[in-house]
Amino acid sequence: LIMGLEEPDEGSIELGKYNITVNNVLPGYTKTGRLDELADSKAKTLNVAKADIEESWAESTALNRLAEPIEIASVVLFLASSDSSYITGHNLAVDGGRFKA
């Protein structure tokens, strides 16, 4: 993690000469304790069922579901491995097609 970089391409240019890759992982809605807390809070604020909030989040993705933590972790693991040694300067959205592009 490099703090203070606006974009990963800044870091990739600066650190590439040392064969260091710099990428960002941009996770979408992921089934975590924190997301569960946010769903509870939003449901209370809107006076709706928590399941309705989770369903609306899932429906905002092309895959119509929330991510499992292992799906995000797998991408991070790949980017930390030698298999991604020629990938640098990217923002990688791991969000199930959140904006249904």
C-alpha positions as CSV (number, residue, x, y, z in Angstrom):
1,L,0.0,0.0,0.0
2,I,1.4,3.3,-1.0
3,M,-0.3,6.3,0.5
4,G,-0.5,9.7,-1.2
5,L,-0.7,8.5,-4.8
6,E,-3.7,9.9,-6.7
7,E,-3.6,7.1,-9.3
8,P,-1.7,3.9,-9.6
9,D,0.1,5.0,-12.8
10,E,1.9,7.6,-10.7
11,G,3.4,4.9,-8.5
12,S,4.0,2.6,-11.5
13,I,6.1,5.2,-13.2
14,E,8.0,6.1,-10.0
15,L,8.5,2.5,-8.9
16,G,8.7,0.7,-12.2
17,K,12.4,1.2,-12.5
18,Y,12.7,-1.0,-9.4
19,N,10.5,-3.7,-11.0
20,I,7.7,-2.8,-8.5
21,T,4.1,-2.9,-9.7
22,V,1.4,-0.6,-8.4
23,N,-2.3,-1.3,-8.9
24,N,-5.5,-0.6,-7.0
25,V,-8.2,-3.0,-6.3
26,L,-11.7,-1.4,-6.2
27,P,-14.0,-3.8,-4.5
28,G,-17.7,-3.6,-4.9
29,Y,-20.3,-4.6,-2.3
30,T,-18.7,-7.5,-0.4
31,K,-20.4,-9.7,2.2
32,T,-18.5,-8.6,5.3
33,G,-19.4,-7.6,8.8
34,R,-19.1,-4.0,7.9
35,L,-21.5,-4.3,4.9
36,D,-23.9,-6.0,7.3
37,E,-23.7,-3.1,9.7
38,L,-24.3,-0.6,6.8
39,A,-27.3,-2.6,5.6
40,D,-28.8,-2.6,9.2
41,S,-28.2,1.2,9.5
42,K,-29.7,2.0,6.1
43,A,-32.7,-0.3,6.6
44,K,-33.4,1.5,9.9
45,T,-33.1,4.9,8.3
46,L,-35.4,4.0,5.4
47,N,-37.7,1.9,7.6
48,V,-37.4,-1.1,5.3
49,A,-36.2,-4.7,5.7
50,K,-32.5,-5.2,5.7
51,A,-33.0,-7.9,3.0
52,D,-34.4,-5.2,0.8
53,I,-31.3,-3.1,1.1
54,E,-29.0,-6.1,0.4
55,E,-31.2,-7.1,-2.6
56,S,-31.0,-3.5,-4.0
57,W,-27.3,-3.6,-3.7
58,A,-27.1,-7.0,-5.4
59,E,-29.4,-5.8,-8.2
60,S,-27.1,-2.8,-8.9
61,T,-24.6,-5.3,-10.3
62,A,-24.6,-7.1,-13.6
63,L,-24.1,-10.4,-11.7
64,N,-27.1,-9.6,-9.4
65,R,-25.2,-10.6,-6.3
66,L,-22.8,-9.4,-3.6
67,A,-19.2,-10.5,-3.6
68,E,-17.8,-13.1,-1.3
69,P,-14.6,-11.9,0.5
70,I,-12.6,-14.7,-1.1
71,E,-13.4,-13.2,-4.6
72,I,-11.7,-9.9,-3.6
73,A,-8.9,-11.7,-1.8
74,S,-8.2,-13.9,-4.9
75,V,-7.6,-10.8,-7.0
76,V,-5.3,-9.3,-4.4
77,L,-3.4,-12.5,-4.3
78,F,-3.1,-12.6,-8.1
79,L,-1.8,-9.0,-8.2
80,A,0.8,-9.9,-5.4
81,S,2.0,-12.9,-7.3
82,S,4.6,-13.3,-10.1
83,D,1.7,-14.2,-12.5
84,S,0.9,-10.5,-12.6
85,S,4.5,-9.2,-13.0
86,Y,3.7,-7.2,-16.2
87,I,0.5,-5.6,-14.9
88,T,1.0,-2.1,-13.4
89,G,-0.7,1.2,-13.2
90,H,-4.3,0.0,-13.1
91,N,-7.5,0.5,-11.1
92,L,-9.1,-3.0,-11.1
93,A,-12.8,-2.9,-10.3
94,V,-13.9,-6.2,-8.7
95,D,-17.5,-5.2,-8.4
96,G,-19.6,-7.7,-10.3
97,G,-20.2,-5.1,-13.0
98,R,-21.7,-2.6,-10.6
99,F,-22.6,-0.1,-13.2
100,K,-23.8,-2.8,-15.7
101,A,-21.5,-1.5,-18.4
